[in-house]
Amino acid sequence: MGLKQPMEIAVIGRPEFTLGFRLSGITKVIDVENTDDSEKKIAEIMKDQNIGIMVTDDATITCLSERTREAVETSVKPVAVVVSTESTAQDTLRKMIIKSIGVDLWKD
């Protein structure tokens, strides 16, 4: 039995959302410009067995079809994390990432 590969983090959204994740060193970053592109790219991420966490933003999620949005929201693998502009959302994101990968990315 070989070593288990660590799960990847994928980030998908408009370029202004994904830029910070690119700068932080996350390599699986997908820029989308429209609804059709979002649907297709999210479907690809959902099928990728190497992705453990998918991070996206409110704008990307709200433009998806109801069926795709429901699939994203109920997915266990990958875990979908929707980043909101609300201040409580950042704390929620932090807790979900700690729970998923066991590392506090915000720790000083």
C-alpha positions in Angstrom: 0.0 0.0 0.0 1.4 3.4 -1.0 1.2 6.6 0.8 -2.1 8.5 0.6 -1.8 11.7 -1.4 -2.9 14.9 0.4 -6.1 16.5 -0.8 -5.8 19.6 -2.9 -7.5 22.9 -2.4 -9.2 24.3 -5.5 -10.4 27.9 -5.8 -12.9 29.0 -8.4 -14.3 32.4 -9.1 -13.9 35.7 -10.9 -10.2 36.9 -11.3 -10.6 39.6 -8.6 -11.6 36.9 -6.1 -9.0 34.3 -7.0 -6.0 36.6 -7.2 -5.3 36.5 -3.4 -5.4 32.7 -3.4 -2.9 32.6 -6.3 -0.6 34.9 -4.4 -0.9 32.7 -1.3 0.5 29.8 -3.3 -2.6 27.7 -4.0 -1.9 26.2 -7.4 -5.3 24.9 -8.4 -7.0 28.3 -9.1 -9.7 28.6 -11.9 -10.9 31.9 -13.1 -14.4 32.1 -14.5 -16.1 34.9 -16.4 -19.7 33.8 -16.9 -22.4 31.4 -15.7 -21.8 28.7 -18.4 -18.1 28.7 -17.6 -18.9 28.4 -13.9 -21.2 25.5 -14.3 -18.7 23.5 -16.5 -15.7 24.2 -14.3 -17.4 23.5 -11.0 -18.6 20.2 -12.5 -15.0 19.3 -13.3 -13.8 20.2 -9.8 -16.6 18.1 -8.2 -15.5 15.0 -10.2 -11.8 15.4 -9.4 -10.9 12.9 -6.7 -7.7 14.8 -5.7 -9.6 17.9 -4.5 -10.7 17.9 -0.9 -11.7 21.5 -0.5 -13.3 23.8 -3.1 -13.4 27.5 -2.3 -15.6 29.9 -4.2 -17.5 33.2 -3.6 -21.1 34.2 -3.3 -21.2 35.7 -6.8 -20.1 32.4 -8.4 -22.5 30.2 -6.4 -25.5 32.4 -7.0 -25.1 32.3 -10.8 -25.2 28.5 -10.8 -28.3 26.5 -11.7 -30.3 25.3 -8.7 -29.3 21.7 -9.3 -25.6 22.5 -9.4 -25.8 24.7 -6.4 -27.5 22.0 -4.4 -24.8 19.5 -5.4 -22.1 21.9 -4.3 -23.8 22.7 -1.0 -24.4 19.0 -0.1 -21.0 17.7 -1.3 -18.8 16.0 1.2 -15.9 15.5 -1.1 -14.9 18.1 -2.0 -16.1 20.2 0.8 -17.4 23.4 -0.6 -16.5 26.6 1.2 -18.4 29.7 0.0 -16.6 32.9 1.0 -19.0 35.8 1.8 -18.5 39.5 2.3 -20.0 39.2 5.8 -17.6 39.4 8.7 -18.8 36.2 10.3 -18.1 34.3 7.1 -14.3 34.6 7.5 -14.5 32.9 11.0 -16.7 30.2 9.5 -14.2 29.6 6.7 -11.4 29.4 9.2 -13.2 26.8 11.3 -14.1 24.7 8.2 -10.5 24.7 7.0 -9.1 23.7 10.4 -11.7 20.9 10.6 -10.9 19.7 7.0 -7.1 19.9 6.9 -6.2 20.3 10.6 -4.2 23.5 10.0 -5.1 27.1 11.0 -4.1 29.1 7.9 -4.8 32.4 9.7 -2.5 31.6 12.7 0.2 34.3 13.2 
